[in-house]
Amino acid sequence: MNSEKRFGQIEEVLSELLMKVDRIADNQGQLLDLSVNNEADIKQLKLVSDSTARAVAELTLASDSTVRAVDNLTQVSDSTARAVANLTVDTQKNVSELAARLSGIEQSQELIIKILQDKLG
């Protein structure tokens, strides 16, 4: 094998090797770009995640406050219902007492009218 042929073979191998090195360098550049883009995406996702966590915490506090308000309203409603029931019982008792008194007054009036009619008549 002569030196020109050997040099041609070495030149061919070196050319292929340089093309592979260029492709590797391009791939490394693309990987670096992807890495930088992924890092930016991860930072953005962390910001969104932190914001979401704060919003969930605020909603939890608001929900707890709402539950306490509903509990208070339920207690007030129960108290109001008991007060209305008591007033209803008291009113019925008063109406019954008034009806009994009215009946007594009507009987007294009838007796007075009868006495008057007997005396006048």
C-alpha positions in Angstrom: 0.0 0.0 0.0 1.5 3.3 -1.0 1.5 6.3 1.2 -1.0 8.2 -1.0 -3.6 5.5 -0.6 -3.0 5.4 3.1 -3.2 9.1 3.4 -6.5 9.0 1.4 -7.9 6.4 3.8 -6.8 8.4 6.9 -8.2 11.5 5.3 -11.5 9.7 4.7 -11.6 8.5 8.3 -10.7 11.9 9.7 -13.4 13.5 7.6 -16.0 11.1 9.0 -14.7 11.7 12.5 -14.9 15.5 12.0 -18.5 15.2 10.8 -19.4 13.1 13.8 -17.7 15.6 16.1 -19.7 18.4 14.4 -22.9 16.4 14.9 -22.1 15.8 18.5 -21.4 19.5 19.0 -24.7 20.4 17.4 -26.5 17.8 19.6 -24.8 19.2 22.7 -26.0 22.7 21.7 -29.5 21.4 21.3 -29.3 19.6 24.6 -28.1 22.8 26.2 -31.0 24.8 24.7 -33.5 22.2 25.9 -31.9 22.2 29.3 -32.2 26.0 29.5 -35.7 26.0 28.3 -36.7 23.2 30.7 -35.1 25.2 33.6 -37.2 28.2 32.6 -40.3 26.0 32.4 -39.5 24.5 35.8 -39.1 28.0 37.3 -42.4 29.0 35.8 -44.1 25.8 37.1 -42.7 26.5 40.6 -44.2 30.0 40.5 -47.6 28.7 39.4 -47.4 26.0 42.0 -46.5 28.5 44.8 -49.4 30.7 43.6 -51.8 27.8 43.6 -50.7 26.7 47.1 -51.3 30.3 48.4 -54.8 30.3 46.7 -55.7 26.9 48.2 -54.6 28.2 51.6 -56.7 31.3 51.2 -59.7 29.2 50.0 -59.3 26.9 53.0 -59.3 29.9 55.4 -62.4 31.3 53.6 -64.1 27.9 53.7 -63.4 27.5 57.4 -64.8 31.0 58.0 -67.9 30.1 56.0 -68.4 26.9 57.9 -68.2 28.9 61.2 -70.7 31.4 59.9 -73.1 28.7 58.8 -72.7 27.1 62.2 -73.5 30.4 63.9 -76.5 30.9 61.6 -77.7 27.4 62.4 -77.4 28.2 66.2 -79.3 31.5 65.7 -81.9 29.7 63.6 -82.4 27.0 66.3 -82.7 29.7 69.0 -85.2 31.6 66.8 -87.2 28.4 66.3 -87.3 27.7 70.0 -88.3 31.3 70.7 -91.1 31.1 68.1 -92.3 27.8 69.6 -92.3 29.3 73.1 -94.1 32.4 71.9 -96.7 30.1 70.1 -97.3 28.2 73.4 -97.5 31.4 75.4 -99.9 32.9 72.9 -102.1 29.8 72.8 -102.1 29.9 76.6 -103.1 33.6 76.7 -105.8 33.0 74.1 -107.2 30.2 76.1 -107.1 32.3 79.3 -108.8 35.2 77.4 -111.4 32.8 76.0 -112.1 31.5 79.5 -112.4 35.1 80.8 -114.6 36.1 77.9 -116.8 33.1 78.6 -117.1 34.2 82.2 -117.9 37.8 81.2 -120.6 36.5 78.8 -122.1 34.4 81.5 -122.0 37.4 83.9 -123.7 39.6 81.2 -126.4 37.0 80.6 -127.0 36.8 84.3 -127.1 40.6 84.6 -129.5 40.8 81.6 -131.7 38.2 83.2 -131.8 39.9 86.5 -132.6 43.2 84.8 -135.3 41.7 82.8 -136.8 40.0 85.9 -136.7 43.3 87.8 -138.0 45.4 84.9 -140.3 43.1 83.5 
